[in-house]
Amino acid sequence: MLSPVFQQGPSDIQVTIPAEPGYAAIVALVGEHDMATADRIDGTLRRFFGDVLVDLGQCTFLDSTGIVTLMSEGPCWNTGE
């Protein structure tokens, strides 16, 4: 696993810039996310031009506000499967 380049907030949003081409950034959501963190998620995702991989592997809760925030950020979804 890559170590985060910077964190947005305590440690609940971690951003990694991968060395290999393919994604502008990897944004990992850690812990619980709801309407209190939706603006920070939105602000983090808007920093990047290009494809951003959102890693939900350590996200323990994501409410509908967080889901809408993620869905509004891009027209294309790839589940990685």
Secondary structure, DSSP 4 states (H G I P E B T S, - for coil): -PPPSEEETTTTEEEE--SSTT-SEEEEEEEEESTTTHHHHHHHHTT-SS-EEEEEEEEEEE-HHHHHHHHHT-S------
